[in-house]
Amino acid sequence: MNQPTNSLKHLGVIDAVVNIWTAESLAIRPNRDAFFGDKMGVSQEILKGITIAEMVNRMDQAGIEKSFLIAAKVGPFLHRSTYHIPYEMVVRAIAEFPDRFYGLAGLDPTEGMQGVRGLERAVRDHGFIGAHFYPHWFELAPDHAKWYPFYAKCVELDIPVQLQVGQSMIYDPAHRLKSVARPISLDGVACDFPELKLIGIHVGIPWADEMIAMAWKHPNVFIGCDAHSPKYWPNSFVNYINTFGQDKVIFGTDFPILDFERTLKQIDDLQLRPIPKQKLLRDNAIRIYKLNLEKFTDHAT
């Protein structure tokens, strides 16, 4: 048997948090240059938009086999600082490259039962594998009652829901948003919905230890490591991935916030043990999302 290396690119990484970034999608995103370019450091090349084929090429260069594309609902639909990526836009991207993408349905609590029914159609009719939302864009904490119908539908559909936890940013100086999603707010939700798979994305920074505590307490609470460069992850989080939390964290970039290839290089630099690293980059996403993919089992010890 060949001696295993610490690089797992050839094994098929799964990126669980990716934004569609075509020219069509950018046409409906306000203030993208100021936030994504100036604040988050996205390159000018990417800011102009890339085709789905170009995204796949970037995934190939990094060794990413599959990505979850978010049909993000970023705030109430009619607010001038917000936008919704139509589910249909993600459906078309998946149809173009059906072996490379899965869909995540964005949630807007102001849509009420209309939004709940839309989520169900996205899953049943278009094969979306999960839900996704940003609590701060609605200034409604994860344990607010308006999210509960969506949680119940996720349980019924047997799909996970991703939600941003931790600090919000200033996306539009004219529309400043409070940080309403401390990880501890997942505690009540997980108690009320023990069957619901909750994934707190964006690590939970600056409350990463609080996010670890929630994932340690609740069997169905997990962590997404996207949006924060691995070289800046808290030591406690790296240790969690590498030891007792190796089954609880899934890889993501929140592309274009993080570059595919650079992010994986930084994970290589962490020198994680081979088994926890493979779980982070592939196996945990397969298990949590019940994907019909093979896990890699030829681990180094």
DRENDO-1510 file (C-alpha; in Angstrom, 1 decimal, always signed):
<recs>
REC; n; res; u; v; w
REC; 1; MET; +0.0; +0.0; +0.0 .
REC; 2; ASN; +1.3; +3.4; -0.8 .
REC; 3; GLN; +2.3; +5.5; +2.2 .
REC; 4; PRO; -0.6; +8.0; +2.8 .
REC; 5; THR; +0.0; +11.7; +2.8 .
REC; 6; ASN; -1.5; +14.5; +4.8 .
REC; 7; SER; -3.1; +16.0; +1.6 .
REC; 8; LEU; -6.5; +14.5; +0.8 .
REC; 9; LYS; -7.3; +16.4; -2.4 .
REC; 10; HIS; -7.6; +13.2; -4.5 .
REC; 11; LEU; -10.2; +11.8; -2.1 .
REC; 12; GLY; -13.0; +14.2; -3.1 .
REC; 13; VAL; -13.6; +17.1; -0.7 .
REC; 14; ILE; -17.1; +18.3; -0.1 .
REC; 15; ASP; -17.7; +22.0; +0.4 .
REC; 16; ALA; -20.9; +22.5; +2.3 .
REC; 17; VAL; -21.2; +26.3; +2.1 .
REC; 18; VAL; -20.9; +27.9; -1.4 .
REC; 19; ASN; -22.5; +31.0; -2.9 .
REC; 20; ILE; -23.5; +31.1; -6.5 .
REC; 21; TRP; -21.5; +33.9; -8.0 .
REC; 22; THR; -22.6; +34.3; -11.6 .
REC; 23; ALA; -23.2; +37.7; -13.3 .
REC; 24; GLU; -26.9; +36.9; -13.1 .
REC; 25; SER; -26.8; +36.5; -9.3 .
REC; 26; LEU; -24.6; +39.6; -8.8 .
REC; 27; ALA; -27.1; +41.7; -10.6 .
REC; 28; ILE; -29.4; +41.3; -7.6 .
REC; 29; ARG; -26.8; +41.7; -4.9 .
REC; 30; PRO; -26.5; +45.3; -3.5 .
REC; 31; ASN; -23.3; +46.7; -2.1 .
REC; 32; ARG; -21.3; +43.7; -3.1 .
REC; 33; ASP; -18.0; +45.6; -3.9 .
REC; 34; ALA; -17.8; +47.4; -0.6 .
REC; 35; PHE; -18.4; +44.4; +1.6 .
REC; 36; PHE; -17.1; +41.4; -0.4 .
REC; 37; GLY; -14.2; +43.4; -1.9 .
REC; 38; ASP; -13.1; +46.0; +0.6 .
REC; 39; LYS; -14.1; +44.2; +3.8 .
REC; 40; MET; -13.6; +40.5; +3.0 .
REC; 41; GLY; -10.8; +40.8; +0.4 .
REC; 42; VAL; -12.5; +39.0; -2.5 .
REC; 43; SER; -10.4; +39.6; -5.6 .
REC; 44; GLN; -11.5; +41.9; -8.3 .
REC; 45; GLU; -11.6; +39.0; -10.8 .
REC; 46; ILE; -14.1; +37.2; -8.7 .
REC; 47; LEU; -16.1; +40.3; -7.8 .
REC; 48; LYS; -17.0; +40.6; -11.5 .
REC; 49; GLY; -18.7; +37.2; -11.4 .
REC; 50; ILE; -17.7; +33.8; -12.7 .
REC; 51; THR; -19.7; +31.2; -14.7 .
REC; 52; ILE; -20.7; +27.9; -13.2 .
REC; 53; ALA; -18.2; +26.2; -15.4 .
REC; 54; GLU; -15.4; +28.5; -14.0 .
REC; 55; MET; -16.5; +27.6; -10.5 .
REC; 56; VAL; -16.2; +23.9; -11.3 .
REC; 57; ASN; -12.8; +24.5; -12.8 .
REC; 58; ARG; -11.7; +26.2; -9.5 .
REC; 59; MET; -13.2; +23.3; -7.6 .
REC; 60; ASP; -11.2; +20.9; -9.7 .
REC; 61; GLN; -8.0; +22.7; -9.1 .
REC; 62; ALA; -8.5; +22.5; -5.4 .
REC; 63; GLY; -9.7; +18.9; -5.4 .
REC; 64; ILE; -13.3; +19.6; -4.4 .
REC; 65; GLU; -15.7; +17.0; -5.7 .
REC; 66; LYS; -19.0; +18.4; -4.6 .
REC; 67; SER; -20.3; +21.8; -3.4 .
REC; 68; PHE; -23.6; +22.8; -1.8 .
REC; 69; LEU; -25.0; +25.9; -3.5 .
REC; 70; ILE; -27.0; +28.2; -1.4 .
REC; 71; ALA; -30.2; +29.9; -2.7 .
REC; 72; ALA; -29.6; +32.5; +0.0 .
REC; 73; LYS; -32.4; +34.7; +1.3 .
REC; 74; VAL; -30.5; +37.6; +2.7 .
REC; 75; GLY; -33.1; +39.7; +4.7 .
REC; 76; PRO; -36.8; +40.4; +4.0 .
REC; 77; PHE; -37.5; +40.4; +0.3 .
REC; 78; LEU; -38.7; +44.0; -0.1 .
REC; 79; HIS; -35.9; +45.7; +1.9 .
REC; 80; ARG; -33.6; +47.8; -0.3 .
REC; 81; SER; -30.4; +46.4; +1.3 .
REC; 82; THR; -31.4; +42.7; +0.9 .
REC; 83; TYR; -31.8; +40.2; -1.8 .
REC; 84; HIS; -33.0; +36.7; -2.5 .
REC; 85; ILE; -31.2; +34.2; -4.8 .
REC; 86; PRO; -34.1; +32.4; -6.5 .
REC; 87; TYR; -34.2; +28.7; -6.0 .
REC; 88; GLU; -34.5; +28.3; -9.7 .
REC; 89; MET; -31.1; +29.8; -10.2 .
REC; 90; VAL; -29.5; +27.1; -8.1 .
REC; 91; VAL; -31.7; +24.5; -9.9 .
REC; 92; ARG; -30.3; +25.6; -13.2 .
REC; 93; ALA; -26.7; +25.4; -11.9 .
REC; 94; ILE; -27.3; +21.8; -10.7 .
REC; 95; ALA; -28.8; +20.8; -14.0 .
REC; 96; GLU; -25.7; +22.1; -15.8 .
REC; 97; PHE; -23.4; +20.1; -13.5 .
REC; 98; PRO; -25.6; +17.5; -11.8 .
REC; 99; ASP; -22.6; +15.5; -10.5 .
REC; 100; ARG; -20.9; +18.5; -8.8 .
REC; 101; PHE; -23.6; +20.4; -6.9 .
REC; 102; TYR; -26.4; +20.0; -4.4 .
REC; 103; GLY; -28.9; +22.7; -3.4 .
REC; 104; LEU; -29.6; +24.4; -0.1 .
REC; 105; ALA; -32.9; +26.4; +0.3 .
REC; 106; GLY; -32.6; +29.8; +1.9 .
REC; 107; LEU; -35.2; +30.7; +4.5 .
REC; 108; ASP; -37.0; +34.0; +5.2 .
REC; 109; PRO; -39.1; +33.9; +8.4 .
REC; 110; THR; -41.2; +36.8; +7.2 .
REC; 111; GLU; -42.7; +34.6; +4.5 .
REC; 112; GLY; -44.4; +32.4; +7.0 .
REC; 113; MET; -46.2; +29.3; +5.7 .
REC; 114; GLN; -45.6; +30.4; +2.1 .
REC; 115; GLY; -41.9; +30.1; +2.8 .
REC; 116; VAL; -42.4; +26.7; +4.5 .
REC; 117; ARG; -44.3; +25.4; +1.5 .
REC; 118; GLY; -41.6; +26.8; -0.8 .
REC; 119; LEU; -38.9; +24.9; +1.2 .
REC; 120; GLU; -40.9; +21.7; +0.8 .
REC; 121; ARG; -41.2; +22.1; -2.9 .
REC; 122; ALA; -37.5; +22.8; -3.2 .
REC; 123; VAL; -36.8; +19.5; -1.4 .
REC; 124; ARG; -39.5; +17.3; -2.9 .
REC; 125; ASP; -39.5; +18.7; -6.5 .
REC; 126; HIS; -35.9; +19.8; -7.0 .
REC; 127; GLY; -33.9; +17.6; -4.7 .
REC; 128; PHE; -32.5; +20.2; -2.4 .
REC; 129; ILE; -30.8; +18.5; +0.5 .
REC; 130; GLY; -31.0; +21.1; +3.2 .
REC; 131; ALA; -32.0; +24.6; +4.4 .
REC; 132; HIS; -30.0; +27.6; +5.2 .
REC; 133; PHE; -30.5; +31.0; +6.9 .
REC; 134; TYR; -28.9; +34.1; +8.4 .
REC; 135; PRO; -30.6; +35.1; +11.7 .
REC; 136; HIS; -29.0; +38.5; +11.8 .
REC; 137; TRP; -30.4; +39.6; +8.5 .
REC; 138; PHE; -33.8; +39.4; +10.1 .
REC; 139; GLU; -32.7; +40.4; +13.6 .
REC; 140; LEU; -34.4; +37.2; +14.9 .
REC; 141; ALA; -32.4; +34.9; +17.0 .
REC; 142; PRO; -32.4; +31.2; +16.1 .
REC; 143; ASP; -34.8; +30.4; +19.0 .
REC; 144; HIS; -37.4; +33.0; +17.9 .
REC; 145; ALA; -40.8; +31.5; +17.3 .
REC; 146; LYS; -40.9; +32.6; +13.6 .
REC; 147; TRP; -38.2; +30.1; +12.7 .
REC; 148; TYR; -40.1; +27.2; +14.4 .
REC; 149; PRO; -42.4; +26.3; +11.5 .
REC; 150; PHE; -39.3; +25.9; +9.3 .
REC; 151; TYR; -37.6; +23.7; +11.9 .
REC; 152; ALA; -40.6; +21.5; +12.0 .
REC; 153; LYS; -40.7; +21.2; +8.3 .
REC; 154; CYS; -37.0; +20.3; +8.2 .
REC; 155; VAL; -37.7; +17.5; +10.7 .
REC; 156; GLU; -40.6; +16.3; +8.6 .
REC; 157; LEU; -38.4; +16.3; +5.4 .
REC; 158; ASP; -35.5; +14.8; +7.3 .
REC; 159; ILE; -33.0; +17.5; +6.1 .
REC; 160; PRO; -30.4; +19.5; +8.1 .
REC; 161; VAL; -30.6; +23.3; +8.4 .
REC; 162; GLN; -27.5; +25.5; +8.3 .
REC; 163; LEU; -27.6; +28.9; +10.1 .
REC; 164; GLN; -24.9; +31.5; +10.7 .
REC; 165; VAL; -23.9; +31.8; +14.3 .
REC; 166; GLY; -21.5; +34.3; +15.9 .
REC; 167; GLN; -20.9; +37.9; +15.0 .
REC; 168; SER; -22.6; +39.6; +12.2 .
REC; 169; MET; -20.8; +42.2; +10.0 .
REC; 170; ILE; -21.7; +45.7; +8.7 .
REC; 171; TYR; -22.8; +44.7; +5.2 .
REC; 172; ASP; -24.5; +48.1; +4.5 .
REC; 173; PRO; -23.6; +51.2; +6.6 .
REC; 174; ALA; -27.1; +52.4; +6.1 .
REC; 175; HIS; -28.6; +49.1; +7.5 .
REC; 176; ARG; -26.6; +47.9; +10.5 .
REC; 177; LEU; -27.6; +44.6; +11.9 .
REC; 178; LYS; -27.3; +43.3; +15.5 .
REC; 179; SER; -25.5; +40.0; +16.3 .
REC; 180; VAL; -28.5; +38.0; +17.4 .
REC; 181; ALA; -27.1; +34.5; +17.0 .
REC; 182; ARG; -24.8; +33.5; +19.8 .
REC; 183; PRO; -24.3; +29.8; +19.7 .
REC; 184; ILE; -26.0; +29.4; +23.1 .
REC; 185; SER; -29.3; +30.3; +21.3 .
REC; 186; LEU; -29.2; +26.9; +19.6 .
REC; 187; ASP; -29.6; +25.2; +23.0 .
REC; 188; GLY; -33.4; +25.8; +23.3 .
REC; 189; VAL; -33.9; +24.9; +19.6 .
REC; 190; ALA; -32.1; +21.6; +20.0 .
REC; 191; CYS; -34.1; +20.8; +23.2 .
REC; 192; ASP; -37.3; +21.5; +21.4 .
REC; 193; PHE; -36.4; +19.7; +18.2 .
REC; 194; PRO; -34.1; +16.8; +19.2 .
REC; 195; GLU; -34.5; +15.2; +15.7 .
REC; 196; LEU; -33.4; +18.3; +13.9 .
REC; 197; LYS; -29.9; +18.5; +12.5 .
REC; 198; LEU; -28.6; +22.0; +13.3 .
REC; 199; ILE; -25.4; +23.1; +11.7 .
REC; 200; GLY; -23.9; +26.3; +13.1 .
REC; 201; ILE; -21.8; +27.7; +10.3 .
REC; 202; HIS; -19.1; +30.4; +10.4 .
REC; 203; VAL; -17.5; +28.5; +13.4 .
REC; 204; GLY; -19.4; +30.7; +15.9 .
REC; 205; ILE; -16.6; +33.2; +16.2 .
REC; 206; PRO; -16.0; +35.1; +18.5 .
REC; 207; TRP; -17.9; +32.5; +20.6 .
REC; 208; ALA; -16.2; +29.4; +19.2 .
REC; 209; ASP; -16.0; +27.7; +22.6 .
REC; 210; GLU; -19.7; +28.3; +23.1 .
REC; 211; MET; -20.4; +26.6; +19.7 .
REC; 212; ILE; -18.2; +23.7; +20.7 .
REC; 213; ALA; -20.2; +23.4; +23.9 .
REC; 214; MET; -23.5; +23.2; +22.0 .
REC; 215; ALA; -22.1; +20.5; +19.6 .
REC; 216; TRP; -20.8; +18.6; +22.5 .
REC; 217; LYS; -24.1; +18.7; +24.4 .
REC; 218; HIS; -26.5; +17.9; +21.6 .
REC; 219; PRO; -26.1; +14.8; +19.3 .
REC; 220; ASN; -27.7; +16.6; +16.4 .
REC; 221; VAL; -25.8; +19.9; +16.6 .
REC; 222; PHE; -22.8; +20.3; +14.3 .
REC; 223; ILE; -20.4; +23.1; +13.2 .
REC; 224; GLY; -19.5; +24.5; +9.8 .
REC; 225; CYS; -16.0; +25.8; +9.6 .
REC; 226; ASP; -16.6; +28.2; +6.7 .
REC; 227; ALA; -16.0; +32.0; +6.3 .
REC; 228; HIS; -13.0; +32.1; +8.6 .
REC; 229; SER; -9.5; +31.3; +7.3 .
REC; 230; PRO; -8.2; +28.1; +9.0 .
REC; 231; LYS; -4.9; +29.8; +9.8 .
REC; 232; TYR; -7.0; +32.1; +12.2 .
REC; 233; TRP; -9.1; +29.3; +13.8 .
REC; 234; PRO; -8.9; +29.3; +17.6 .
REC; 235; ASN; -6.6; +26.6; +19.0 .
REC; 236; SER; -9.5; +25.1; +20.9 .
REC; 237; PHE; -11.4; +24.6; +17.6 .
REC; 238; VAL; -8.5; +23.0; +15.9 .
REC; 239; ASN; -8.1; +20.6; +18.8 .
REC; 240; TYR; -11.8; +19.9; +18.8 .
REC; 241; ILE; -11.7; +18.8; +15.1 .
REC; 242; ASN; -8.6; +16.7; +15.7 .
REC; 243; THR; -9.9; +14.9; +18.8 .
REC; 244; PHE; -13.3; +14.6; +20.5 .
REC; 245; GLY; -15.2; +16.7; +17.9 .
REC; 246; GLN; -13.9; +14.8; +14.8 .
REC; 247; ASP; -17.5; +13.7; +14.0 .
REC; 248; LYS; -19.1; +17.1; +14.5 .
REC; 249; VAL; -17.5; +19.5; +12.0 .
REC; 250; ILE; -18.0; +19.9; +8.2 .
REC; 251; PHE; -15.8; +21.7; +5.7 .
REC; 252; GLY; -17.0; +24.8; +4.0 .
REC; 253; THR; -15.6; +28.0; +2.4 .
REC; 254; ASP; -18.5; +30.3; +2.0 .
REC; 255; PHE; -17.0; +31.0; -1.4 .
REC; 256; PRO; -16.2; +33.6; -2.5 .
REC; 257; ILE; -15.4; +34.7; +1.1 .
REC; 258; LEU; -12.7; +32.0; +1.1 .
REC; 259; ASP; -10.8; +30.7; -1.9 .
REC; 260; PHE; -11.1; +27.0; -2.4 .
REC; 261; GLU; -7.5; +26.1; -3.0 .
REC; 262; ARG; -6.0; +28.5; -0.5 .
REC; 263; THR; -8.4; +27.3; +2.3 .
REC; 264; LEU; -7.5; +23.7; +1.7 .
REC; 265; LYS; -3.8; +24.5; +1.8 .
REC; 266; GLN; -4.3; +26.2; +5.1 .
REC; 267; ILE; -6.0; +23.1; +6.4 .
REC; 268; ASP; -3.1; +21.0; +5.3 .
REC; 269; ASP; -0.8; +23.4; +7.3 .
REC; 270; LEU; -2.8; +22.6; +10.5 .
REC; 271; GLN; -1.3; +19.0; +10.4 .
REC; 272; LEU; -4.5; +17.4; +11.4 .
REC; 273; ARG; -4.5; +13.6; +12.0 .
REC; 274; PRO; -5.5; +11.8; +8.8 .
REC; 275; ILE; -8.8; +10.3; +10.1 .
REC; 276; PRO; -10.2; +13.5; +11.6 .
REC; 277; LYS; -9.1; +15.4; +8.6 .
REC; 278; GLN; -10.9; +13.0; +6.2 .
REC; 279; LYS; -14.0; +13.3; +8.4 .
REC; 280; LEU; -13.8; +17.1; +8.2 .
REC; 281; LEU; -13.3; +17.3; +4.5 .
REC; 282; ARG; -15.8; +14.6; +3.4 .
REC; 283; ASP; -17.1; +11.9; +5.6 .
REC; 284; ASN; -19.1; +14.0; +8.1 .
REC; 285; ALA; -21.0; +15.8; +5.3 .
REC; 286; ILE; -21.9; +12.5; +3.7 .
REC; 287; ARG; -23.3; +11.2; +7.0 .
REC; 288; ILE; -25.1; +14.3; +8.2 .
REC; 289; TYR; -26.7; +15.0; +4.8 .
REC; 290; LYS; -27.3; +11.3; +4.0 .
REC; 291; LEU; -25.5; +11.6; +0.6 .
REC; 292; ASN; -25.4; +8.6; -1.6 .
REC; 293; LEU; -21.6; +8.8; -1.8 .
REC; 294; GLU; -18.9; +6.4; -0.7 .
REC; 295; LYS; -16.9; +7.3; +2.4 .
REC; 296; PHE; -13.1; +7.0; +2.2 .
REC; 297; THR; -12.1; +4.2; +4.6 .
REC; 298; ASP; -8.4; +3.6; +3.8 .
REC; 299; HIS; -7.3; +5.8; +6.7 .
REC; 300; ALA; -3.9; +6.2; +8.1 .
REC; 301; THR; -3.7; +5.6; +11.8 .
</recs>
